[in-house]
Amino acid sequence: MDLNKEIGDKRGIAESMLRLGNVTNSLGEFELAKNYYEDSQDTYKEIDSKSGIAATTLSLGNIALNQGDYGLAKKYNEESLSIFKEIGHKYGIAISINNLGDVSLFQEIMSWRKISERKSAIIKEIGNKKGMAFSINTLGNIVLNQGDYELAKKYFEESLVIFKEIGHKHGIALSILSLGMVVFNQGYSEQAKIYYEESLDIRKEIGTKMELLNQLRM
């Protein structure tokens, strides 16, 4: 990038800053990446490079999405889509549309999470432990799908404690299975296998008891 500056190659400077943004973004340094993208975009604007402006706008949308600012992510991706359409850049159009789909999905997930949190709080207030445990487990599934494994683990462990407290075998098996899903996603296959087997044993036990009850009713 220093050589580009020395020879006054603004396009080269913009491209270098865009690449630096991509590297820092992949490392999770979102604020630094954002600064690189914004600097790159300013330089692209100076030379009136629409493809460069669209690319940096798209990248800023990715940063906003990673930071959970879905409204801003939507705005950036709509802007990049508009520019890519204007210049007939099919790949850019496809990526922008795909990103807008991701934004909508995450917004929907967050909406469900808020609803589940409110529902869980109400159930907790009225003292319905079984309902509370199932609601907490649902919250665990939502954050698991968002990739927040530690928070998912916390919710599943909390639901497991309540299910054990009220002796709800189905719920216990469900929570243990859910914990297995967390560690599997974290890459701990052997630990996941232990959880899955424990959950299966409980389900088999429940099934055997149900069979005996059904026989007694005959």
Secondary structure, DSSP 8 states (H G I E B T S, - for coil): -HHHHHTT-HHHHHHHHHHHHHHHHHTT-HHHHHHHHHHHHHHHHHTT-HHHHHHHHHHHHHHHHHTT-HHHHHHHHHHHHHHHHHHT-HHHHHHHHHHHHHHHHHHHHHHHHHHHHHHHHHHHHTT-HHHHHHHHHHHHHHHHHTT-HHHHHHHHHHHHHHHHHHT-HHHHHHHHHHHHHHHHHTT-HHHHHHHHHHHHHHHHHHHHHHHHHHHHH-
